[in-house]
Amino acid sequence: MISKSIACFADKPYRFSINFSMSDLEDDEIINTLIGHFTAYPEIVMRMDIELLESEMLTDMNKVKNFIAELNCQVKYCMPFNFFTTDKVNDL
């Protein structure tokens, strides 16, 4: 779905979001796919938001922190993140 979403919006001026679950954050293949698309479509980063699903508990806050740090490091841009979940967001 990441590939399809990025390909769909690559040549459009619209802002869009991609939702991630805690299990997505724990899957290195998914994270590497996302980072790979940043290289292929660097202009799209400024129009993309990352959302962490409200239906899931953020069980490993270190993993969440690392995910955010990795993406922001890769894109050299402070990407918007939306958290619709627990009060653990304050731990970030």
Contacts in CASP RR format, 6 or more apart in sequence:
PFRMAT RR
TARGET T0000
AUTHOR 0000-0000-0000
METHOD contacts of the structure
MODEL  1
MISKSIACFADKPYRFSINFSMSDLEDDEIINTLIGHFTAYPEIVMRMDI
ELLESEMLTDMNKVKNFIAELNCQVKYCMPFNFFTTDKVNDL
1 18 0 8 1.000
2 18 0 8 1.000
2 30 0 8 1.000
2 33 0 8 1.000
2 34 0 8 1.000
2 37 0 8 1.000
3 33 0 8 1.000
3 37 0 8 1.000
5 16 0 8 1.000
5 18 0 8 1.000
6 37 0 8 1.000
6 41 0 8 1.000
6 44 0 8 1.000
6 48 0 8 1.000
9 16 0 8 1.000
9 44 0 8 1.000
9 47 0 8 1.000
9 48 0 8 1.000
10 41 0 8 1.000
10 43 0 8 1.000
10 44 0 8 1.000
13 47 0 8 1.000
14 47 0 8 1.000
15 47 0 8 1.000
15 48 0 8 1.000
15 49 0 8 1.000
16 47 0 8 1.000
16 48 0 8 1.000
16 49 0 8 1.000
17 48 0 8 1.000
17 49 0 8 1.000
17 50 0 8 1.000
17 51 0 8 1.000
17 82 0 8 1.000
18 34 0 8 1.000
18 48 0 8 1.000
18 49 0 8 1.000
18 50 0 8 1.000
18 51 0 8 1.000
19 51 0 8 1.000
19 52 0 8 1.000
19 53 0 8 1.000
20 30 0 8 1.000
20 50 0 8 1.000
20 51 0 8 1.000
20 52 0 8 1.000
20 53 0 8 1.000
20 67 0 8 1.000
21 52 0 8 1.000
21 53 0 8 1.000
21 55 0 8 1.000
21 56 0 8 1.000
22 52 0 8 1.000
22 53 0 8 1.000
22 56 0 8 1.000
22 57 0 8 1.000
22 58 0 8 1.000
22 59 0 8 1.000
22 60 0 8 1.000
22 63 0 8 1.000
22 64 0 8 1.000
23 56 0 8 1.000
24 30 0 8 1.000
24 31 0 8 1.000
25 31 0 8 1.000
25 52 0 8 1.000
25 60 0 8 1.000
25 63 0 8 1.000
25 64 0 8 1.000
25 67 0 8 1.000
26 60 0 8 1.000
26 63 0 8 1.000
31 67 0 8 1.000
31 70 0 8 1.000
34 71 0 8 1.000
35 70 0 8 1.000
35 71 0 8 1.000
35 74 0 8 1.000
37 44 0 8 1.000
38 44 0 8 1.000
38 45 0 8 1.000
38 71 0 8 1.000
38 74 0 8 1.000
38 75 0 8 1.000
42 75 0 8 1.000
45 75 0 8 1.000
45 77 0 8 1.000
45 79 0 8 1.000
46 77 0 8 1.000
48 79 0 8 1.000
49 79 0 8 1.000
49 80 0 8 1.000
49 81 0 8 1.000
49 82 0 8 1.000
50 71 0 8 1.000
50 79 0 8 1.000
50 80 0 8 1.000
50 81 0 8 1.000
50 82 0 8 1.000
51 81 0 8 1.000
51 82 0 8 1.000
51 83 0 8 1.000
51 84 0 8 1.000
52 58 0 8 1.000
52 64 0 8 1.000
52 81 0 8 1.000
52 82 0 8 1.000
52 83 0 8 1.000
52 84 0 8 1.000
52 85 0 8 1.000
53 84 0 8 1.000
53 85 0 8 1.000
54 84 0 8 1.000
54 85 0 8 1.000
55 85 0 8 1.000
56 85 0 8 1.000
57 85 0 8 1.000
57 86 0 8 1.000
57 88 0 8 1.000
58 64 0 8 1.000
58 83 0 8 1.000
58 85 0 8 1.000
58 86 0 8 1.000
58 88 0 8 1.000
58 89 0 8 1.000
61 88 0 8 1.000
61 91 0 8 1.000
61 92 0 8 1.000
64 92 0 8 1.000
65 92 0 8 1.000
68 81 0 8 1.000
68 92 0 8 1.000
71 79 0 8 1.000
72 78 0 8 1.000
72 79 0 8 1.000
83 89 0 8 1.000
END
